[in-house]
Amino acid sequence: MENLKFPAMFFRIYDRKTASGEITFSRIGISKSAFTALCQNEKIDMTADELSSVLAKMNLSEEETEKLLSAYKEWIDA
């Protein structure tokens, strides 16, 4: 993955996995408000545990998970 901001990275994976039927919005457990904020490239209020739970439910590889967590921290701290 290139050096993308968290929302772009998240949606690249999310779109691929929903298109293939691997995941659904309701299955990953992200709130509608957080999802809408991501769509609008706005910061979201999620704890590390909440984010980790969402990412785990997306069945990501270890590398994808690490990259998304790192991008999230960088994006939130900016």
Biopython code that builds the backbone (N, CA, C, O; Angstrom):
import numpy as np
from Bio.PDB.StructureBuilder import StructureBuilder

atoms = [
    (1, "MET", "N", (0.835, -1.190, 0.000)),
    (1, "MET", "CA", (0.000, 0.000, 0.000)),
    (1, "MET", "C", (0.873, 1.244, 0.000)),
    (1, "MET", "O", (1.886, 1.317, 0.696)),
    (2, "GLU", "N", (0.461, 2.205, -0.786)),
    (2, "GLU", "CA", (1.208, 3.445, -0.813)),
    (2, "GLU", "C", (1.021, 4.186, 0.510)),
    (2, "GLU", "O", (0.329, 3.723, 1.417)),
    (3, "ASN", "N", (1.655, 5.341, 0.584)),
    (3, "ASN", "CA", (1.548, 6.164, 1.781)),
    (3, "ASN", "C", (0.258, 6.989, 1.720)),
    (3, "ASN", "O", (0.298, 8.182, 1.420)),
    (4, "LEU", "N", (-0.872, 6.361, 2.000)),
    (4, "LEU", "CA", (-2.177, 7.005, 1.956)),
    (4, "LEU", "C", (-2.634, 7.361, 3.353)),
    (4, "LEU", "O", (-2.193, 6.763, 4.333)),
    (5, "LYS", "N", (-3.522, 8.338, 3.440)),
    (5, "LYS", "CA", (-4.144, 8.633, 4.723)),
    (5, "LYS", "C", (-5.046, 7.476, 5.109)),
    (5, "LYS", "O", (-5.479, 6.698, 4.259)),
    (6, "PHE", "N", (-5.324, 7.373, 6.396)),
    (6, "PHE", "CA", (-6.104, 6.255, 6.907)),
    (6, "PHE", "C", (-7.425, 6.042, 6.168)),
    (6, "PHE", "O", (-7.705, 4.914, 5.763)),
    (7, "PRO", "N", (-8.259, 7.084, 5.973)),
    (7, "PRO", "CA", (-9.539, 6.816, 5.299)),
    (7, "PRO", "C", (-9.369, 6.186, 3.915)),
    (7, "PRO", "O", (-10.109, 5.267, 3.563)),
    (8, "ALA", "N", (-8.408, 6.665, 3.132)),
    (8, "ALA", "CA", (-8.189, 6.106, 1.795)),
    (8, "ALA", "C", (-7.741, 4.650, 1.880)),
    (8, "ALA", "O", (-8.197, 3.813, 1.102)),
    (9, "MET", "N", (-6.858, 4.349, 2.815)),
    (9, "MET", "CA", (-6.392, 2.973, 2.998)),
    (9, "MET", "C", (-7.542, 2.077, 3.446)),
    (9, "MET", "O", (-7.723, 0.973, 2.933)),
    (10, "PHE", "N", (-8.319, 2.572, 4.415)),
    (10, "PHE", "CA", (-9.441, 1.801, 4.943)),
    (10, "PHE", "C", (-10.429, 1.470, 3.832)),
    (10, "PHE", "O", (-10.827, 0.315, 3.678)),
    (11, "PHE", "N", (-10.827, 2.482, 3.054)),
    (11, "PHE", "CA", (-11.837, 2.250, 2.034)),
    (11, "PHE", "C", (-11.331, 1.429, 0.864)),
    (11, "PHE", "O", (-12.120, 0.734, 0.224)),
    (12, "ARG", "N", (-10.059, 1.484, 0.566)),
    (12, "ARG", "CA", (-9.510, 0.628, -0.490)),
    (12, "ARG", "C", (-9.724, -0.840, -0.107)),
    (12, "ARG", "O", (-10.138, -1.647, -0.939)),
    (13, "ILE", "N", (-9.446, -1.174, 1.130)),
    (13, "ILE", "CA", (-9.612, -2.557, 1.595)),
    (13, "ILE", "C", (-11.093, -2.872, 1.796)),
    (13, "ILE", "O", (-11.569, -3.922, 1.362)),
    (14, "TYR", "N", (-11.818, -1.974, 2.447)),
    (14, "TYR", "CA", (-13.244, -2.174, 2.715)),
    (14, "TYR", "C", (-14.004, -2.421, 1.409)),
    (14, "TYR", "O", (-14.791, -3.363, 1.318)),
    (15, "ASP", "N", (-13.772, -1.585, 0.410)),
    (15, "ASP", "CA", (-14.480, -1.729, -0.867)),
    (15, "ASP", "C", (-14.174, -3.067, -1.537)),
    (15, "ASP", "O", (-15.064, -3.720, -2.081)),
    (16, "ARG", "N", (-12.912, -3.460, -1.489)),
    (16, "ARG", "CA", (-12.527, -4.738, -2.088)),
    (16, "ARG", "C", (-13.205, -5.905, -1.384)),
    (16, "ARG", "O", (-13.702, -6.830, -2.027)),
    (17, "LYS", "N", (-13.219, -5.851, -0.065)),
    (17, "LYS", "CA", (-13.772, -6.968, 0.706)),
    (17, "LYS", "C", (-15.305, -7.002, 0.668)),
    (17, "LYS", "O", (-15.892, -8.084, 0.698)),
    (18, "THR", "N", (-15.952, -5.850, 0.603)),
    (18, "THR", "CA", (-17.416, -5.866, 0.481)),
    (18, "THR", "C", (-17.826, -6.302, -0.919)),
    (18, "THR", "O", (-18.817, -7.015, -1.076)),
    (19, "ALA", "N", (-17.083, -5.889, -1.929)),
    (19, "ALA", "CA", (-17.397, -6.289, -3.304)),
    (19, "ALA", "C", (-17.281, -7.798, -3.485)),
    (19, "ALA", "O", (-18.043, -8.401, -4.240)),
    (20, "SER", "N", (-16.328, -8.400, -2.790)),
    (20, "SER", "CA", (-16.133, -9.848, -2.910)),
    (20, "SER", "C", (-17.083, -10.634, -2.004)),
    (20, "SER", "O", (-17.176, -11.857, -2.109)),
    (21, "GLY", "N", (-17.788, -9.927, -1.116)),
    (21, "GLY", "CA", (-18.701, -10.595, -0.198)),
    (21, "GLY", "C", (-18.047, -11.098, 1.072)),
    (21, "GLY", "O", (-18.698, -11.756, 1.884)),
    (22, "GLU", "N", (-16.764, -10.800, 1.259)),
    (22, "GLU", "CA", (-16.056, -11.263, 2.458)),
    (22, "GLU", "C", (-16.603, -10.625, 3.724)),
    (22, "GLU", "O", (-16.670, -11.268, 4.772)),
    (23, "ILE", "N", (-16.994, -9.354, 3.627)),
    (23, "ILE", "CA", (-17.484, -8.631, 4.805)),
    (23, "ILE", "C", (-18.717, -7.816, 4.418)),
    (23, "ILE", "O", (-18.997, -7.594, 3.241)),
    (24, "THR", "N", (-19.441, -7.379, 5.446)),
    (24, "THR", "CA", (-20.547, -6.447, 5.267)),
    (24, "THR", "C", (-20.386, -5.336, 6.293)),
    (24, "THR", "O", (-19.676, -5.491, 7.287)),
    (25, "PHE", "N", (-21.045, -4.225, 6.042)),
    (25, "PHE", "CA", (-20.974, -3.103, 6.974)),
    (25, "PHE", "C", (-21.405, -3.546, 8.369)),
    (25, "PHE", "O", (-20.713, -3.276, 9.350)),
    (26, "SER", "N", (-22.529, -4.216, 8.456)),
    (26, "SER", "CA", (-23.048, -4.592, 9.772)),
    (26, "SER", "C", (-22.144, -5.591, 10.489)),
    (26, "SER", "O", (-22.095, -5.611, 11.719)),
    (27, "ARG", "N", (-21.444, -6.402, 9.742)),
    (27, "ARG", "CA", (-20.588, -7.428, 10.357)),
    (27, "ARG", "C", (-19.328, -6.855, 11.004)),
    (27, "ARG", "O", (-18.834, -7.414, 11.983)),
    (28, "ILE", "N", (-18.801, -5.747, 10.473)),
    (28, "ILE", "CA", (-17.535, -5.252, 11.020)),
    (28, "ILE", "C", (-17.725, -4.426, 12.285)),
    (28, "ILE", "O", (-16.766, -4.208, 13.025)),
    (29, "GLY", "N", (-18.944, -3.964, 12.544)),
    (29, "GLY", "CA", (-19.215, -3.315, 13.821)),
    (29, "GLY", "C", (-18.768, -1.873, 13.952)),
    (29, "GLY", "O", (-18.590, -1.385, 15.068)),
    (30, "ILE", "N", (-18.584, -1.184, 12.844)),
    (30, "ILE", "CA", (-18.228, 0.238, 12.925)),
    (30, "ILE", "C", (-19.526, 1.039, 13.027)),
    (30, "ILE", "O", (-20.521, 0.708, 12.382)),
    (31, "SER", "N", (-19.508, 2.086, 13.836)),
    (31, "SER", "CA", (-20.716, 2.892, 13.989)),
    (31, "SER", "C", (-20.997, 3.676, 12.711)),
    (31, "SER", "O", (-20.086, 3.972, 11.937)),
    (32, "LYS", "N", (-22.253, 4.004, 12.503)),
    (32, "LYS", "CA", (-22.623, 4.785, 11.321)),
    (32, "LYS", "C", (-21.968, 6.157, 11.354)),
    (32, "LYS", "O", (-21.565, 6.677, 10.314)),
    (33, "SER", "N", (-21.860, 6.744, 12.536)),
    (33, "SER", "CA", (-21.246, 8.070, 12.630)),
    (33, "SER", "C", (-19.748, 8.017, 12.297)),
    (33, "SER", "O", (-19.235, 8.915, 11.631)),
    (34, "ALA", "N", (-19.055, 6.989, 12.748)),
    (34, "ALA", "CA", (-17.635, 6.852, 12.431)),
    (34, "ALA", "C", (-17.450, 6.579, 10.940)),
    (34, "ALA", "O", (-16.537, 7.124, 10.319)),
    (35, "PHE", "N", (-18.298, 5.749, 10.372)),
    (35, "PHE", "CA", (-18.212, 5.433, 8.951)),
    (35, "PHE", "C", (-18.462, 6.682, 8.111)),
    (35, "PHE", "O", (-17.747, 6.933, 7.141)),
    (36, "THR", "N", (-19.467, 7.457, 8.476)),
    (36, "THR", "CA", (-19.765, 8.701, 7.758)),
    (36, "THR", "C", (-18.605, 9.677, 7.859)),
    (36, "THR", "O", (-18.244, 10.318, 6.872)),
    (37, "ALA", "N", (-18.020, 9.796, 9.041)),
    (37, "ALA", "CA", (-16.872, 10.686, 9.223)),
    (37, "ALA", "C", (-15.716, 10.256, 8.328)),
    (37, "ALA", "O", (-15.063, 11.096, 7.710)),
    (38, "LEU", "N", (-15.463, 8.961, 8.258)),
    (38, "LEU", "CA", (-14.396, 8.466, 7.381)),
    (38, "LEU", "C", (-14.697, 8.795, 5.922)),
    (38, "LEU", "O", (-13.800, 9.176, 5.169)),
    (39, "CYS", "N", (-15.948, 8.649, 5.528)),
    (39, "CYS", "CA", (-16.336, 8.969, 4.149)),
    (39, "CYS", "C", (-16.030, 10.429, 3.823)),
    (39, "CYS", "O", (-15.706, 10.766, 2.684)),
    (40, "GLN", "N", (-16.136, 11.282, 4.826)),
    (40, "GLN", "CA", (-15.917, 12.710, 4.639)),
    (40, "GLN", "C", (-14.491, 13.120, 5.011)),
    (40, "GLN", "O", (-14.180, 14.308, 5.092)),
    (41, "ASN", "N", (-13.633, 12.129, 5.237)),
    (41, "ASN", "CA", (-12.231, 12.357, 5.593)),
    (41, "ASN", "C", (-12.103, 13.191, 6.871)),
    (41, "ASN", "O", (-11.190, 14.007, 7.004)),
    (42, "GLU", "N", (-13.026, 12.974, 7.800)),
    (42, "GLU", "CA", (-12.996, 13.654, 9.092)),
    (42, "GLU", "C", (-12.438, 12.700, 10.138)),
    (42, "GLU", "O", (-12.574, 11.481, 10.027)),
    (43, "LYS", "N", (-11.821, 13.264, 11.131)),
    (43, "LYS", "CA", (-11.277, 12.451, 12.226)),
    (43, "LYS", "C", (-12.428, 11.751, 12.944)),
    (43, "LYS", "O", (-13.528, 12.290, 13.061)),
    (44, "ILE", "N", (-12.151, 10.551, 13.415)),
    (44, "ILE", "CA", (-13.162, 9.778, 14.128)),
    (44, "ILE", "C", (-12.734, 9.575, 15.571)),
    (44, "ILE", "O", (-11.547, 9.583, 15.895)),
    (45, "ASP", "N", (-13.711, 9.398, 16.413)),
    (45, "ASP", "CA", (-13.458, 9.187, 17.825)),
    (45, "ASP", "C", (-13.617, 7.703, 18.128)),
    (45, "ASP", "O", (-14.700, 7.235, 18.480)),
    (46, "MET", "N", (-12.516, 6.978, 17.984)),
    (46, "MET", "CA", (-12.500, 5.539, 18.241)),
    (46, "MET", "C", (-11.303, 5.218, 19.106)),
    (46, "MET", "O", (-10.209, 5.740, 18.895)),
    (47, "THR", "N", (-11.515, 4.370, 20.064)),
    (47, "THR", "CA", (-10.383, 3.918, 20.861)),
    (47, "THR", "C", (-9.570, 2.917, 20.040)),
    (47, "THR", "O", (-10.044, 2.391, 19.033)),
    (48, "ALA", "N", (-8.372, 2.670, 20.476)),
    (48, "ALA", "CA", (-7.521, 1.687, 19.802)),
    (48, "ALA", "C", (-8.175, 0.310, 19.833)),
    (48, "ALA", "O", (-8.080, -0.446, 18.866)),
    (49, "ASP", "N", (-8.840, -0.019, 20.944)),
    (49, "ASP", "CA", (-9.515, -1.315, 21.054)),
    (49, "ASP", "C", (-10.680, -1.423, 20.082)),
    (49, "ASP", "O", (-10.884, -2.472, 19.471)),
    (50, "GLU", "N", (-11.454, -0.333, 19.933)),
    (50, "GLU", "CA", (-12.578, -0.344, 18.988)),
    (50, "GLU", "C", (-12.076, -0.515, 17.560)),
    (50, "GLU", "O", (-12.626, -1.297, 16.784)),
    (51, "LEU", "N", (-11.032, 0.220, 17.228)),
    (51, "LEU", "CA", (-10.467, 0.115, 15.885)),
    (51, "LEU", "C", (-9.904, -1.290, 15.654)),
    (51, "LEU", "O", (-10.126, -1.877, 14.595)),
    (52, "SER", "N", (-9.199, -1.815, 16.607)),
    (52, "SER", "CA", (-8.639, -3.165, 16.477)),
    (52, "SER", "C", (-9.743, -4.194, 16.262)),
    (52, "SER", "O", (-9.576, -5.134, 15.485)),
    (53, "SER", "N", (-10.871, -4.019, 16.947)),
    (53, "SER", "CA", (-12.007, -4.923, 16.791)),
    (53, "SER", "C", (-12.574, -4.857, 15.373)),
    (53, "SER", "O", (-12.859, -5.891, 14.770)),
    (54, "VAL", "N", (-12.739, -3.652, 14.844)),
    (54, "VAL", "CA", (-13.242, -3.474, 13.477)),
    (54, "VAL", "C", (-12.288, -4.127, 12.485)),
    (54, "VAL", "O", (-12.716, -4.862, 11.595)),
    (55, "LEU", "N", (-11.007, -3.862, 12.639)),
    (55, "LEU", "CA", (-10.021, -4.416, 11.713)),
    (55, "LEU", "C", (-9.972, -5.938, 11.791)),
    (55, "LEU", "O", (-9.817, -6.607, 10.769)),
    (56, "ALA", "N", (-10.101, -6.486, 12.993)),
    (56, "ALA", "CA", (-10.098, -7.950, 13.150)),
    (56, "ALA", "C", (-11.292, -8.565, 12.425)),
    (56, "ALA", "O", (-11.165, -9.626, 11.814)),
    (57, "LYS", "N", (-12.437, -7.913, 12.488)),
    (57, "LYS", "CA", (-13.636, -8.429, 11.831)),
    (57, "LYS", "C", (-13.564, -8.306, 10.314)),
    (57, "LYS", "O", (-14.350, -8.926, 9.599)),
    (58, "MET", "N", (-12.619, -7.506, 9.826)),
    (58, "MET", "CA", (-12.436, -7.355, 8.379)),
    (58, "MET", "C", (-11.543, -8.456, 7.807)),
    (58, "MET", "O", (-11.306, -8.486, 6.599)),
    (59, "ASN", "N", (-11.047, -9.354, 8.648)),
    (59, "ASN", "CA", (-10.199, -10.466, 8.214)),
    (59, "ASN", "C", (-8.991, -9.987, 7.416)),
    (59, "ASN", "O", (-8.732, -10.466, 6.312)),
    (60, "LEU", "N", (-8.265, -9.047, 7.984)),
    (60, "LEU", "CA", (-7.088, -8.489, 7.324)),
    (60, "LEU", "C", (-5.865, -9.343, 7.585)),
    (60, "LEU", "O", (-5.803, -10.104, 8.551)),
    (61, "SER", "N", (-4.901, -9.199, 6.706)),
    (61, "SER", "CA", (-3.617, -9.840, 6.964)),
    (61, "SER", "C", (-2.935, -9.062, 8.094)),
    (61, "SER", "O", (-3.334, -7.944, 8.420)),
    (62, "GLU", "N", (-1.917, -9.660, 8.675)),
    (62, "GLU", "CA", (-1.172, -8.976, 9.733)),
    (62, "GLU", "C", (-0.555, -7.683, 9.198)),
    (62, "GLU", "O", (-0.551, -6.659, 9.882)),
    (63, "GLU", "N", (-0.038, -7.738, 7.981)),
    (63, "GLU", "CA", (0.578, -6.562, 7.364)),
    (63, "GLU", "C", (-0.449, -5.448, 7.139)),
    (63, "GLU", "O", (-0.169, -4.281, 7.411)),
    (64, "GLU", "N", (-1.630, -5.808, 6.645)),
    (64, "GLU", "CA", (-2.690, -4.804, 6.428)),
    (64, "GLU", "C", (-3.096, -4.168, 7.749)),
    (64, "GLU", "O", (-3.277, -2.953, 7.831)),
    (65, "THR", "N", (-3.236, -4.986, 8.777)),
    (65, "THR", "CA", (-3.631, -4.487, 10.090)),
    (65, "THR", "C", (-2.593, -3.510, 10.632)),
    (65, "THR", "O", (-2.938, -2.426, 11.103)),
    (66, "GLU", "N", (-1.328, -3.896, 10.563)),
    (66, "GLU", "CA", (-0.262, -3.020, 11.061)),
    (66, "GLU", "C", (-0.218, -1.699, 10.302)),
    (66, "GLU", "O", (-0.056, -0.639, 10.906)),
    (67, "LYS", "N", (-0.360, -1.760, 8.982)),
    (67, "LYS", "CA", (-0.331, -0.537, 8.179)),
    (67, "LYS", "C", (-1.514, 0.367, 8.494)),
    (67, "LYS", "O", (-1.360, 1.585, 8.590)),
    (68, "LEU", "N", (-2.691, -0.224, 8.654)),
    (68, "LEU", "CA", (-3.864, 0.589, 8.975)),
    (68, "LEU", "C", (-3.756, 1.197, 10.370)),
    (68, "LEU", "O", (-4.098, 2.365, 10.555)),
    (69, "LEU", "N", (-3.295, 0.441, 11.338)),
    (69, "LEU", "CA", (-3.133, 0.981, 12.689)),
    (69, "LEU", "C", (-2.108, 2.116, 12.715)),
    (69, "LEU", "O", (-2.313, 3.132, 13.379)),
    (70, "SER", "N", (-1.019, 1.936, 11.995)),
    (70, "SER", "CA", (0.003, 2.970, 11.920)),
    (70, "SER", "C", (-0.538, 4.219, 11.216)),
    (70, "SER", "O", (-0.308, 5.342, 11.666)),
    (71, "ALA", "N", (-1.253, 4.015, 10.116)),
    (71, "ALA", "CA", (-1.829, 5.153, 9.379)),
    (71, "ALA", "C", (-2.867, 5.874, 10.229)),
    (71, "ALA", "O", (-2.969, 7.100, 10.179)),
    (72, "TYR", "N", (-3.635, 5.120, 11.010)),
    (72, "TYR", "CA", (-4.648, 5.722, 11.880)),
    (72, "TYR", "C", (-3.980, 6.620, 12.913)),
    (72, "TYR", "O", (-4.398, 7.759, 13.120)),
    (73, "LYS", "N", (-2.940, 6.101, 13.559)),
    (73, "LYS", "CA", (-2.240, 6.885, 14.586)),
    (73, "LYS", "C", (-1.657, 8.155, 13.990)),
    (73, "LYS", "O", (-1.784, 9.235, 14.567)),
    (74, "GLU", "N", (-1.022, 8.026, 12.845)),
    (74, "GLU", "CA", (-0.421, 9.184, 12.170)),
    (74, "GLU", "C", (-1.500, 10.206, 11.786)),
    (74, "GLU", "O", (-1.304, 11.411, 11.943)),
    (75, "TRP", "N", (-2.613, 9.727, 11.294)),
    (75, "TRP", "CA", (-3.718, 10.591, 10.850)),
    (75, "TRP", "C", (-4.369, 11.312, 12.028)),
    (75, "TRP", "O", (-4.654, 12.507, 11.947)),
    (76, "ILE", "N", (-4.602, 10.593, 13.112)),
    (76, "ILE", "CA", (-5.246, 11.178, 14.300)),
    (76, "ILE", "C", (-4.320, 12.164, 14.977)),
    (76, "ILE", "O", (-4.776, 13.192, 15.478)),
    (77, "ASP", "N", (-3.016, 11.871, 15.006)),
    (77, "ASP", "CA", (-2.052, 12.744, 15.673)),
    (77, "ASP", "C", (-1.697, 13.990, 14.867)),
    (77, "ASP", "O", (-1.104, 14.930, 15.398)),
    (78, "ALA", "N", (-2.063, 13.996, 13.578)),
    (78, "ALA", "CA", (-1.710, 15.136, 12.701)),
    (78, "ALA", "C", (-2.517, 16.380, 13.050)),
    (78, "ALA", "O", (-2.348, 17.422, 12.418)),
]
sb = StructureBuilder()
sb.init_structure("model")
sb.init_model(0)
sb.init_chain("A")
sb.init_seg("    ")
for serial, (resi, resn, name, xyz) in enumerate(atoms, 1):
    if name == "N":
        sb.init_residue(resn, " ", resi, " ")
    sb.init_atom(name, np.array(xyz, "f"), 0.0, 1.0, " ", f" {name:<3s}", serial, name[0])
structure = sb.get_structure()
